[in-house]
Amino acid sequence: MPSRKISKEEQRVAAELSHERLERIAKTRKHSLRTNARIVKYGAKSFVRNTWLSVAAIAIMAVTLIVLSATLIATHAMGTAIDKIEQQVDMSVYIKQGATQDQIDRIVGRLVQLETVMEVNYTSPEEANKDSIQKIIEAGHITDEEYINSLYEAPNKLPWTLNIKLVNLNNTSELENFVNTDDSISGMIDENRAPSYASSRRDTIDRIANIMNRIELIGLIAAGIFALIAILVVFNTIRMAIYNRKEEIYMMRLVGASRWFIVGPFVVEASFYGIIAAAIAGVVAYLAAFGLKNNFGTTLEPTLDIMSHYWYLAACALLVTGVLIGVISSLFATRKYLKQK
């Protein structure tokens, strides 16, 4: 079917319609931008107008964010401390003194194949004997050559020692099963020394882990309580601001103002609370963390490194949390008021 040729008049009309449509779209966008600009302006004015209420709301929100930050920093630092201790702790399995080097190599070869085993080292009876004698000499400040020689000539009753580092100290079941059932080690365990699946350092790890869990729980509970208080304070602050402007809001509703135009300034005001509180909390948390660096030595270093390199993520997290608390509080307050009216 042949296409119909469009006349110049039709082209002119279509162009005018397109121009008018673009103008309407532009006006709509400009109106939307102007409306949002007014909302921000009114919210800023309300923030300045309610100075003391704003200070109270910001203070409570800042305390909430500081407690939450302190909890996260302490949890990460304690976790780092536990990891360092775990790296220094190994499980000891004692093999009879009469075992040959080939037998030890076979046992070590089987051990390193276990999924839960990270590393295996061994100490021969001769090496263990020399180390123990050297410790006795150093501890007693012994200088008598004859006495030292008698120590070396004494019968060596120390066994082979296998030092085994596990991937997870809390998971020793595979190692225990190997010691109890594997053919390569069957009948070779020293009867006078049971395998050391626990130690004083292991007890220290468990105590630190329990303390860390308690600190984390207490911190989260405290942060939750302060967050609830902050929401209530902001809620009441916004309610008082609404009450002070009730006549103005009533007139806006009569002339057909949109719900967002009425609610928006209060949301903006509460967001200012969250932004300022997040800034205060961030400065306090960083100053406190880096101020305690000398008191905790290397324990805090990994945490401080993360805080230094990813400060922008921490700032964003605090900012989002603060603004979220403010927005939720303001939306509840305005929603309840508008429902009543």
C-alpha positions in Angstrom: 0.0 0.0 0.0 1.6 3.3 -1.0 2.4 5.7 1.8 0.5 9.1 2.0 2.6 12.2 1.6 2.4 14.4 4.7 1.6 18.0 3.8 3.6 21.0 5.2 0.5 22.1 7.2 0.3 18.7 8.9 4.0 18.8 9.7 3.6 22.3 11.2 0.7 21.2 13.4 2.5 18.1 14.6 5.6 20.2 15.4 3.4 22.6 17.5 1.8 19.8 19.4 5.2 18.3 20.2 6.5 21.6 21.3 3.5 22.1 23.6 3.9 18.7 25.0 7.6 19.3 25.8 6.7 22.6 27.4 4.1 20.8 29.6 6.7 18.2 30.6 9.3 20.9 31.4 6.8 22.9 33.5 5.8 19.7 35.4 9.5 19.0 36.1 10.2 22.6 37.2 7.1 22.6 39.4 8.3 19.3 41.0 11.8 20.8 41.6 10.3 24.0 43.0 8.0 22.0 45.3 10.8 19.8 46.6 13.0 22.9 47.1 10.2 24.5 49.2 9.9 21.4 51.3 13.6 21.4 52.1 13.4 25.1 52.9 10.4 24.7 55.2 12.1 21.7 56.9 15.3 23.7 57.5 13.3 26.6 59.0 11.4 24.3 61.3 14.7 22.7 62.4 16.1 26.2 63.3 12.8 27.3 64.9 12.8 24.3 67.4 16.4 24.7 68.5 16.2 23.1 72.0 14.0 20.3 70.9 16.4 19.7 68.0 19.4 19.6 70.3 17.7 17.0 72.5 16.8 14.8 69.6 20.3 15.0 68.1 21.9 14.2 71.4 19.8 11.1 71.9 20.4 9.9 68.3 24.1 10.6 68.7 24.4 8.5 71.8 22.5 5.7 70.1 24.9 5.7 67.1 28.0 6.0 69.4 26.8 2.9 71.4 26.2 1.0 68.2 29.6 2.0 66.8 31.4 1.1 70.0 29.7 -2.4 70.0 30.8 -3.1 66.5 34.4 -1.9 67.1 34.7 -3.9 70.3 33.3 -7.0 68.7 35.7 -6.8 65.8 38.7 -6.2 68.0 37.8 -9.1 70.3 37.4 -11.3 67.3 40.8 -10.4 66.1 42.3 -11.2 69.5 40.7 -14.6 69.5 42.1 -15.3 66.0 45.6 -14.4 67.1 45.4 -16.7 70.1 44.0 -19.5 68.0 47.0 -19.2 65.6 49.3 -19.7 68.5 47.5 -22.8 70.0 48.1 -26.3 68.7 47.0 -29.8 69.7 49.7 -32.1 71.0 49.8 -35.8 70.3 52.6 -37.8 72.0 54.2 -40.9 70.2 56.3 -43.5 72.0 60.0 -42.8 72.1 60.8 -46.0 70.2 59.0 -44.9 67.0 61.2 -44.6 63.9 61.4 -41.6 61.6 59.6 -43.4 58.8 56.7 -44.2 61.1 56.5 -40.5 62.2 56.6 -39.4 58.6 53.8 -41.7 57.7 51.6 -40.4 60.6 52.3 -36.8 59.6 51.5 -37.6 56.0 48.1 -39.0 57.0 47.4 -36.1 59.4 47.9 -33.3 56.8 45.3 -35.0 54.6 42.6 -34.3 57.3 40.3 -31.5 56.3 40.3 -30.0 59.8 44.2 -30.0 60.0 46.0 -26.8 58.9 49.7 -27.7 59.8 51.6 -30.5 61.5 55.1 -30.2 63.1 57.0 -32.7 65.2 59.7 -32.7 67.8 62.0 -35.7 68.2 62.8 -37.0 71.7 66.4 -35.8 71.3 65.3 -32.3 70.4 62.7 -32.2 73.2 65.4 -33.3 75.7 67.8 -30.6 74.6 65.1 -27.9 74.8 64.0 -29.0 78.3 67.6 -29.1 79.6 68.2 -25.7 78.1 65.2 -24.3 79.8 66.3 -25.8 83.2 69.8 -24.2 82.7 68.3 -20.8 81.9 65.7 -20.8 84.6 68.2 -21.8 87.3 71.1 -19.8 85.9 73.2 -22.9 86.1 76.9 -22.5 85.2 78.4 -25.7 86.7 79.7 -27.7 83.7 79.7 -31.0 85.5 76.1 -30.6 86.5 75.1 -29.6 83.0 76.9 -32.6 81.6 75.1 -34.9 84.0 71.8 -33.5 82.8 72.6 -34.5 79.2 73.8 -37.9 80.3 70.6 -38.7 82.2 68.2 -41.1 80.5 65.9 -39.4 78.0 62.3 -40.4 78.7 60.6 -37.8 76.5 58.4 -39.0 73.6 57.9 -37.8 70.1 55.6 -34.7 70.1 53.3 -34.0 67.2 52.1 -30.3 67.2 48.9 -30.0 65.2 47.3 -26.7 64.2 43.6 -27.0 63.4 41.4 -24.9 61.1 38.9 -24.5 64.0 39.9 -25.2 67.6 36.3 -26.0 68.4 36.3 -28.9 66.0 38.6 -31.7 67.2 36.4 -34.6 66.4 38.2 -35.6 63.2 41.6 -35.5 65.0 40.3 -37.5 67.9 38.8 -40.1 65.5 42.2 -40.4 63.7 44.1 -40.9 66.9 41.7 -43.6 68.1 41.2 -45.5 64.9 43.9 -44.9 62.2 46.2 -47.8 61.5 49.3 -45.6 61.1 49.1 -44.5 64.7 47.5 -47.5 66.4 49.5 -48.7 69.4 52.0 -45.9 69.2 50.4 -43.3 71.5 52.5 -42.7 74.6 50.6 -44.2 77.5 52.0 -41.7 80.1 50.8 -38.6 78.1 47.3 -38.3 76.7 46.7 -36.2 73.6 46.3 -32.5 74.5 42.9 -31.7 72.9 42.6 -28.8 75.5 45.0 -26.5 77.1 45.1 -23.4 79.4 45.3 -21.2 76.2 42.2 -23.0 74.9 40.4 -22.0 78.2 41.6 -18.4 77.6 40.1 -18.5 74.1 36.8 -19.7 75.4 36.7 -17.1 78.1 37.5 -14.3 75.6 34.8 -15.7 73.3 32.2 -15.6 76.1 33.2 -12.1 77.1 32.9 -11.0 73.4 29.5 -12.5 73.1 28.4 -10.8 76.3 29.8 -7.4 75.1 28.1 -7.8 71.8 24.7 -8.7 73.4 24.9 -5.9 75.9 25.9 -3.4 73.3 23.1 -4.4 70.9 20.6 -4.3 73.7 21.8 -0.8 74.8 21.8 0.4 71.2 18.3 -0.9 70.8 17.1 0.8 73.9 18.7 4.1 72.9 17.3 3.7 69.4 13.8 3.3 70.8 14.3 6.4 73.1 15.6 8.3 70.0 12.6 7.4 68.0 10.3 8.5 70.8 12.1 11.8 71.3 12.1 12.6 67.6 8.4 11.5 67.4 7.4 13.9 70.2 9.6 16.7 68.7 7.8 16.3 65.3 4.5 16.1 67.1 5.2 19.4 68.9 6.3 21.0 65.6 3.0 19.8 64.0 1.0 21.2 66.9 2.7 24.6 66.5 1.9 24.7 62.8 -1.6 23.1 63.0 -3.3 26.3 61.6 -0.9 26.5 58.7 -1.4 22.8 58.0 -5.1 23.2 58.1 -5.0 26.0 55.5 -2.7 24.0 53.3 -5.2 21.1 53.3 -8.1 23.5 52.5 -6.3 24.8 49.4 -5.5 21.2 48.2 -1.9 20.8 49.2 -0.6 17.3 48.5 0.2 15.0 51.4 3.9 15.0 50.6 3.9 18.8 50.7 2.6 18.7 54.2 4.6 15.8 55.5 7.8 16.5 53.6 9.2 19.4 55.8 8.9 17.2 58.9 10.7 14.4 57.3 13.4 16.8 56.2 13.7 18.2 59.7 14.1 14.7 61.2 16.6 13.8 58.5 18.7 16.8 59.7 18.7 15.3 63.2 20.0 12.0 61.8 22.7 13.7 59.6 24.1 15.8 62.5 23.9 12.9 65.0 25.8 10.6 62.5 28.5 13.2 62.1 28.9 13.6 65.9 28.9 9.8 66.4 31.4 9.2 63.7 33.9 11.8 65.0 33.6 10.5 68.6 33.9 6.8 67.6 37.0 7.5 65.5 38.7 9.7 68.1 38.0 7.2 70.8 39.2 4.2 68.8 42.5 5.8 67.7 42.9 7.3 71.2 42.8 3.8 72.7 45.4 2.4 70.3 48.3 2.8 72.7 46.4 1.0 75.5 45.5 -2.1 73.5 48.7 -2.5 71.4 48.3 -4.7 68.3 44.8 -5.9 69.2 43.1 -2.8 67.7 45.4 -2.4 64.7 43.4 -4.6 62.3 40.2 -2.8 63.3 41.8 0.6 62.9 43.2 -0.3 59.5 39.7 -1.2 58.3 38.3 2.1 59.8 41.1 4.0 58.0 40.7 2.4 54.6 36.9 2.1 54.6 35.9 5.3 56.5 33.5 6.2 53.8 31.5 3.0 54.3 31.4 3.6 58.0 30.2 7.2 57.4 27.5 6.0 55.0 26.3 3.4 57.5 26.0 5.9 60.3 24.4 8.4 58.0 21.8 5.9 56.8 21.1 4.6 60.3 20.6 8.2 61.7 18.4 9.3 58.8 16.4 6.1 58.9 15.6 6.7 62.7 14.6 10.3 61.9 12.4 9.4 58.9 10.6 6.5 60.7 9.9 8.7 63.7 8.6 11.6 61.5 6.4 9.4 59.3 4.8 7.8 62.4 4.1 11.2 63.9 2.7 12.8 60.8 0.7 9.7 59.9 -1.0 9.7 63.3 -1.7 13.4 63.2 -3.2 13.4 59.6 -5.3 10.4 60.5 -6.7 12.3 63.5 -7.5 15.3 61.3 
